Amino acid sequence: MIKNRLYIKIIPVFIVLLYCVPVTAQDPNFSQYFSTPLSINPALAGNSDANWRLMGLQRSQWIGEGVEPLTTTSVSFDGVLFRQRDFDKNYIGGGILFLQDKGMGGIYKSSSFNFAASTHISLDADDLHSISGGLGGTYSNTLINFSQLTFNAQLSSIGFNRALPTFEANLSGIKPSLSTFAGLMYTYRTDNANFDIGVSGYRFVKTNKTVLKDDTQFDPPRYNVHANYQTFLSESVTFNTNLLLVMQSSRSFYTAGITAGIIPGKFSADDESPFVMYGGLWYRQSEALIPYVGMSYGVLQAGLSYDINASPSKNYFGSLSTFEFSLICRSPQKRNSPIPCPWK
């Protein structure tokens, strides 16, 4: 095994890779997954309370003494492209998503560009019931800078010397790959509440990822089931609960939680863009409790979350921290009666 041949300095990189493969095949897992909707379901492209939204999310994972953190970045833009001329409740949406994992100071870097198109069809004149569908494609590329890694074959009397040969003949770069994804979603919406539930699948085209020239190693497809409900509890309090179930190979896990939003007294939910303070808590199965705080005003929304380890297993590096920070900018144009919540 390669990880047994490498100097201790680079072991965390392969721990990252080996840890991710059984669960999500190196797919990023975000605590604030509502801030990267195109990685959940392409049917969410353009499906929001605004005509467009620009969303950024950064996850700094496994921060601790002696460990280089893994940083995951998501940047997306989506919105409505065309509306039906005689019934603007029906529309075509689209979006782009950039994802990048970076570890060991850039020695390991995995990037993907995702493009999605969606359609939203109302099932009644008031748009109470609707169906959305989406299709998309992904270009991904993973880079490992082997010249910055140290192998035990390079150990000399004066220490490690990267100029010496590694004798690792099987190591090779990972080829770029293309894949596809698709999803469906049902929405029920009133002036005071919104419910949606959807399913999606990613990587319907097999993607080979290996540094060992092994043509039998593929990323398996990933399937998501998500649900979201939001409503007003009073004129100044909003409530939001959501669920994300991820299934891949023989493994699955869920993330579920609630968020409450408080609109201070001098503002009103009837304002086009009220000031809202958010607080919430999620649970990721067998892994973490995730408190969240956020705020929104005008076209901007910001949020911060922290993963509290809830796994019974211990790691070699001791206590490690994981933070996420999100920043969302939405168009000033909103629907008639939007419910202020992080999801939309």
C-alpha positions as CSV (number, residue, x, y, z in Angstrom):
1,M,0.0,0.0,0.0
2,I,1.2,3.5,-0.9
3,K,0.3,5.0,2.4
4,N,2.7,2.7,4.2
5,R,5.6,3.8,2.0
6,L,5.2,7.5,2.4
7,Y,6.8,9.7,5.0
8,I,4.5,10.7,7.9
9,K,4.2,14.2,6.5
10,I,1.9,13.2,3.6
11,I,-0.1,10.5,5.4
12,P,-3.0,12.9,6.1
13,V,-3.6,13.3,2.3
14,F,-4.2,9.7,1.9
15,I,-6.2,9.5,5.0
16,V,-8.5,12.1,3.4
17,L,-8.7,10.1,0.2
18,L,-9.3,6.7,1.9
19,Y,-11.8,8.2,4.3
20,C,-13.9,9.8,1.6
21,V,-13.9,6.9,-0.9
22,P,-16.3,4.5,1.0
23,V,-18.8,7.2,1.8
24,T,-18.9,9.7,-1.0
25,A,-16.0,8.9,-3.4
26,Q,-14.3,12.2,-2.7
27,D,-17.5,14.2,-3.1
28,P,-17.6,17.2,-0.7
29,N,-20.0,16.9,2.2
30,F,-21.1,20.3,3.4
31,S,-22.9,21.1,6.6
32,Q,-24.5,24.1,5.1
33,Y,-25.6,22.1,2.0
34,F,-28.4,24.6,1.3
35,S,-25.6,27.0,0.2
36,T,-24.5,24.8,-2.6
37,P,-27.9,23.6,-4.2
38,L,-26.5,22.5,-7.5
39,S,-24.5,19.8,-5.7
40,I,-27.7,18.5,-4.3
41,N,-30.1,18.5,-7.3
42,P,-29.9,20.3,-10.7
43,A,-33.7,20.9,-10.4
44,L,-32.8,23.5,-7.8
45,A,-31.2,25.7,-10.5
46,G,-33.2,28.9,-10.6
47,N,-35.6,27.6,-8.0
48,S,-35.4,30.3,-5.3
49,D,-37.2,33.5,-4.1
50,A,-34.9,35.6,-6.3
51,N,-34.3,35.9,-10.1
52,W,-30.7,34.9,-9.5
53,R,-28.3,34.2,-6.7
54,L,-24.5,34.0,-6.3
55,M,-23.4,31.7,-3.5
56,G,-20.0,31.0,-2.0
57,L,-19.1,28.5,0.7
58,Q,-15.8,27.5,2.3
59,R,-15.3,24.5,4.5
60,S,-12.0,24.2,6.5
61,Q,-11.9,20.7,7.8
62,W,-9.7,18.9,10.3
63,I,-8.0,22.0,11.7
64,G,-5.5,21.0,14.4
65,E,-1.9,21.0,15.6
66,G,0.4,19.2,13.2
67,V,-2.3,18.7,10.5
68,E,-2.7,20.5,7.3
69,P,-6.4,21.2,6.9
70,L,-8.5,20.1,4.0
71,T,-10.2,23.1,2.4
72,T,-13.3,22.8,0.3
73,T,-14.7,25.7,-1.7
74,S,-18.0,26.0,-3.5
75,V,-18.9,28.9,-5.8
76,S,-22.2,28.8,-7.8
77,F,-24.4,31.1,-9.8
78,D,-28.0,30.2,-10.9
79,G,-31.2,31.9,-11.9
80,V,-34.1,32.1,-14.2
81,L,-33.2,32.2,-17.9
82,F,-36.5,32.3,-19.7
83,R,-40.1,32.6,-18.5
84,Q,-43.2,31.5,-20.4
85,R,-44.6,34.6,-22.1
86,D,-48.3,34.0,-21.3
87,F,-47.7,32.4,-17.8
88,D,-44.5,33.5,-16.1
89,K,-44.9,30.8,-13.3
90,N,-43.3,28.4,-15.8
91,Y,-39.7,29.0,-16.5
92,I,-36.3,27.5,-17.6
93,G,-33.4,27.9,-15.2
94,G,-29.7,27.3,-15.3
95,G,-26.6,27.5,-13.2
96,I,-22.9,26.8,-12.9
97,L,-21.0,25.4,-9.9
98,F,-17.3,25.2,-9.2
99,L,-16.1,22.8,-6.5
100,Q,-12.5,22.4,-5.2
101,D,-10.9,20.3,-2.5
102,K,-7.4,21.4,-1.6
103,G,-5.1,19.7,1.0
104,M,-1.5,19.6,2.2
105,G,-0.9,23.2,1.1
106,G,-2.0,22.5,-2.5
107,I,-0.1,19.1,-3.0
108,Y,-3.6,17.6,-3.4
109,K,-6.2,19.5,-5.5
110,S,-9.4,18.2,-6.9
111,S,-11.6,20.5,-9.0
112,S,-14.9,20.2,-10.9
113,F,-17.0,22.5,-13.1
114,N,-20.7,21.6,-13.1
115,F,-23.3,23.0,-15.6
116,A,-27.0,22.5,-15.0
117,A,-30.3,23.4,-16.7
118,S,-33.7,23.1,-15.2
119,T,-37.4,23.5,-16.0
120,H,-40.2,24.5,-13.7
121,I,-43.8,23.5,-14.6
122,S,-46.8,24.7,-12.6
123,L,-49.6,22.2,-12.1
124,D,-52.3,24.8,-11.4
125,A,-53.0,28.5,-12.2
126,D,-51.8,29.7,-8.7
127,D,-48.5,27.7,-8.8
128,L,-49.5,25.9,-5.6
129,H,-48.2,22.6,-7.0
130,S,-45.3,22.4,-9.3
131,I,-42.7,19.9,-10.7
132,S,-39.1,20.8,-11.5
133,G,-36.6,18.8,-13.4
134,G,-32.9,19.3,-14.1
135,L,-30.0,17.9,-16.1
136,G,-26.3,18.6,-15.9
137,G,-22.8,17.7,-16.7
138,T,-19.5,17.7,-14.8
139,Y,-15.8,18.1,-15.8
140,S,-13.5,17.1,-13.0
141,N,-9.7,17.0,-12.6
142,T,-7.6,15.8,-9.7
143,L,-4.0,16.8,-9.3
144,I,-1.4,15.3,-6.9
145,N,2.1,17.0,-6.9
146,F,4.2,13.9,-6.4
147,S,7.4,16.0,-6.5
148,Q,6.4,17.4,-3.2
149,L,5.9,14.0,-1.5
150,T,8.6,12.1,0.3
151,F,9.0,8.3,0.0
152,N,11.0,6.0,2.2
153,A,13.2,5.1,-0.7
154,Q,14.5,8.7,-0.6
155,L,15.8,8.4,2.9
156,S,19.5,8.9,3.1
157,S,22.0,9.3,5.9
158,I,21.4,13.0,6.0
159,G,17.6,12.8,5.8
160,F,15.0,12.7,3.0
161,N,16.3,13.7,-0.4
162,R,13.6,14.3,-3.0
163,A,16.2,14.2,-5.8
164,L,16.6,10.5,-5.3
165,P,14.3,8.1,-7.3
166,T,11.1,7.0,-5.6
167,F,11.0,3.5,-7.2
168,E,7.2,3.9,-7.3
169,A,6.7,2.8,-11.0
170,N,2.9,2.5,-10.7
171,L,2.2,6.1,-9.6
172,S,0.5,8.2,-12.3
173,G,-1.7,11.2,-12.6
174,I,-5.5,11.0,-12.5
175,K,-7.0,11.6,-15.9
176,P,-9.7,14.4,-16.2
177,S,-13.2,13.0,-16.5
178,L,-16.7,13.9,-17.7
179,S,-20.0,12.8,-16.2
180,T,-23.7,13.6,-16.0
181,F,-26.4,14.1,-13.3
182,A,-30.1,14.6,-13.2
183,G,-32.9,15.3,-10.7
184,L,-36.6,15.8,-10.1
185,M,-38.5,17.9,-7.4
186,Y,-42.0,18.5,-6.3
187,T,-43.0,21.8,-4.6
188,Y,-46.1,22.8,-2.7
189,R,-46.2,26.5,-2.0
190,T,-48.6,29.0,-0.3
191,D,-48.2,32.5,0.9
192,N,-47.2,31.3,4.4
193,A,-45.5,27.9,3.8
194,N,-43.3,26.1,1.3
195,F,-42.6,22.4,1.0
196,D,-40.4,20.6,-1.5
197,I,-39.0,17.1,-1.9
198,G,-36.7,15.9,-4.6
199,V,-34.4,13.1,-5.8
200,S,-31.2,13.3,-7.8
201,G,-28.4,11.1,-9.1
202,Y,-24.8,12.1,-9.9
203,R,-22.1,10.3,-12.0
204,F,-24.2,8.3,-14.4
205,V,-21.1,8.0,-16.5
206,K,-18.4,5.9,-14.9
207,T,-15.4,8.0,-13.8
208,N,-12.1,6.3,-13.3
209,K,-10.0,7.8,-10.4
210,T,-6.7,6.1,-9.5
211,V,-3.1,6.9,-9.0
212,L,-2.1,3.2,-9.4
213,K,-3.0,2.8,-13.1
214,D,-5.8,0.6,-12.0
215,D,-8.6,0.5,-14.7
216,T,-11.0,-1.2,-12.3
217,Q,-11.3,1.7,-9.8
218,F,-14.3,3.8,-10.4
219,D,-16.3,6.4,-8.5
220,P,-19.8,4.9,-8.0
221,P,-22.9,6.9,-8.7
222,R,-24.3,9.0,-5.8
223,Y,-28.0,9.5,-5.1
224,N,-29.6,12.2,-3.0
225,V,-33.0,12.5,-1.5
226,H,-33.8,16.0,0.0
227,A,-36.8,17.6,1.6
228,N,-37.4,21.1,2.9
229,Y,-40.2,22.9,4.8
230,Q,-40.4,26.5,5.7
231,T,-43.2,28.7,7.3
232,F,-44.0,31.6,9.5
233,L,-44.5,30.9,13.2
234,S,-45.5,34.5,13.8
235,E,-45.1,37.8,12.1
236,S,-41.5,38.0,13.3
237,V,-40.4,34.4,13.5
238,T,-39.7,31.9,10.7
239,F,-39.1,28.2,10.9
240,N,-37.2,26.0,8.5
241,T,-36.5,22.2,8.7
242,N,-34.7,20.2,6.0
243,L,-33.3,16.7,5.4
244,L,-30.6,15.4,3.0
245,L,-30.1,11.7,2.5
246,V,-27.0,10.6,0.5
247,M,-26.7,7.0,-0.8
248,Q,-23.6,5.6,-2.5
249,S,-22.5,2.0,-3.0
250,S,-23.6,0.1,0.1
251,R,-23.2,3.2,2.4
252,S,-25.7,5.9,3.2
253,F,-26.0,8.8,5.7
254,Y,-28.4,11.6,6.4
255,T,-28.2,15.2,7.7
256,A,-31.2,16.8,9.3
257,G,-31.9,19.9,11.3
258,I,-34.0,23.0,11.9
259,T,-33.4,26.8,11.6
260,A,-35.3,29.6,13.2
261,G,-35.2,33.2,11.9
262,I,-36.1,36.2,14.0
263,I,-37.1,39.6,12.5
264,P,-36.3,42.4,15.0
265,G,-39.2,44.6,16.0
266,K,-38.4,47.6,13.9
267,F,-38.4,45.5,10.8
268,S,-41.4,43.6,9.3
269,A,-41.8,40.4,7.3
270,D,-43.7,42.5,4.8
271,D,-40.6,44.5,4.0
272,E,-39.1,43.5,0.7
273,S,-35.8,42.6,2.3
274,P,-36.1,42.5,6.1
275,F,-33.2,42.0,8.5
276,V,-33.3,38.5,9.8
277,M,-31.1,36.7,12.4
278,Y,-30.8,32.9,12.1
279,G,-30.0,30.2,14.5
280,G,-30.1,26.5,13.8
281,L,-28.8,23.0,14.6
282,W,-28.2,20.0,12.3
283,Y,-27.2,16.4,13.0
284,R,-25.1,14.4,10.5
285,Q,-25.6,10.7,11.1
286,S,-22.9,9.2,13.4
287,E,-20.5,12.1,12.7
288,A,-21.4,15.6,14.0
289,L,-23.7,18.0,15.7
290,I,-23.7,21.3,13.7
291,P,-24.7,24.6,15.3
292,Y,-25.4,27.4,12.8
293,V,-25.7,31.2,13.1
294,G,-26.5,33.6,10.3
295,M,-28.0,36.8,9.3
296,S,-29.5,38.4,6.1
297,Y,-30.3,41.9,5.1
298,G,-31.1,43.3,1.7
299,V,-29.5,41.1,-0.9
300,L,-26.9,39.6,1.3
301,Q,-26.9,36.6,3.6
302,A,-24.0,35.2,5.7
303,G,-23.7,32.1,7.8
304,L,-21.2,30.3,10.1
305,S,-21.3,26.7,11.3
306,Y,-19.1,24.5,13.4
307,D,-19.0,20.7,13.4
308,I,-19.0,19.2,16.9
309,N,-17.6,15.7,16.6
310,A,-20.2,13.1,17.5
311,S,-18.4,10.0,16.2
312,P,-17.5,7.3,18.7
313,S,-14.3,6.6,16.9
314,K,-11.0,8.4,17.8
315,N,-8.4,9.7,15.4
316,Y,-4.6,9.7,15.6
317,F,-4.4,13.5,15.6
318,G,-6.6,14.2,18.6
319,S,-9.2,17.0,18.6
320,L,-9.8,18.5,15.1
321,S,-12.0,21.4,14.2
322,T,-14.2,22.0,11.2
323,F,-15.8,25.4,10.2
324,E,-17.9,26.5,7.3
325,F,-18.6,30.1,6.2
326,S,-21.2,31.0,3.6
327,L,-22.0,34.2,1.8
328,I,-25.0,34.5,-0.5
329,C,-26.0,37.4,-2.7
330,R,-29.5,37.4,-4.2
331,S,-31.1,39.7,-6.8
332,P,-33.2,42.5,-5.4
333,Q,-36.3,41.2,-7.3
334,K,-38.2,38.7,-5.1
335,R,-41.4,36.8,-5.3
336,N,-44.6,38.4,-4.0
337,S,-44.5,36.6,-0.6
338,P,-41.1,35.1,0.1
339,I,-40.4,33.4,3.4
340,P,-37.0,34.5,4.8
341,C,-35.0,31.4,5.3
342,P,-31.4,30.2,4.4
343,W,-32.7,27.5,1.9
344,K,-34.3,29.9,-0.6
